[in-house]
Amino acid sequence: MSVATPSFIVAIPARYGSTRLPAKPLREIAGVPMVVRVAQRALEAGASQVVVATDDQRIVDALQGQGVDVCMTRADHASGSDRLAECAEHYGWADDAIVVNLQGDEPFAPAAGIREVARALAEDDAPMATLATPIADAHELFDPNVVKLVRSAQGRALYFSRAPAPWARDAFALDRDVLPESVPFLRHIGIYAYRAGFLKRYATLSRTPLEQAESLEQLRVLEHGFAIAARLTPEPFPPGIDTEGDLARAERWLAGA
């Protein structure tokens, strides 16, 4: 049985430097900086506290008057989760506090999805939770920019990969343009919830071979033997913003909305 949405904090990692989209958090979508749109989504979801974790004063300045906290962090963090671990120490969040990591390039993340990942963690004794959505077509499955999630019958993550997973051996031997209906292909949505105590522990875990090979920080958790609860999102998450093309698409989407 589903429990009521628990109290949760939303923490947004926002690094100024980005290879594919320079100054990404400050790029404007319909005149509003991306990081401001993300923070607004977190507030709409009902977070008890919204914190943007950044390494650049320009991002701090852009968030003035938005009703969110800003935590200045080191510039050398390997991942967003590492950056948020510094925030957890800074604010002294209780070990059992639920912290949702909302990526700084998700300006259209649905409030229902933000609440759902917090609820998923509250209903499971795993130290971390995330979301997924069914994959619609073969192009999506074979795209290395789409992260695939394989999960257990108990709703926990077994593996994350940029490669097609699971591999439908017999079906793909005949045709790779059509997805067999009986296989649960899932696209991972890069939103996480952690208990704050585990978030602080995460930062002490060594980086792992699979994490580095796939360039997926969540694999560090699995490789060190910790569980990740994985739920289906109640509402679609529009794609995040990684490139100039994504930015243009977002502008068009808002104009037509």
PyMOL commands that set and color helices and strands:
alter all, ss='L'
color gray80, all
select helices_A, chain A and resi 24-26+34-44+57-62+80-91+111-122+138-142+169-174+196-202+209-214+218-223+244-256
alter helices_A, ss='H'
color red, helices_A
select strands_A, chain A and resi 9-14+28-29+32-33+49-54+69-72+98-101+128-134+148-151+157-161+186-195+228-232
alter strands_A, ss='S'
color yellow, strands_A
deselect
rebuild
show_as cartoon
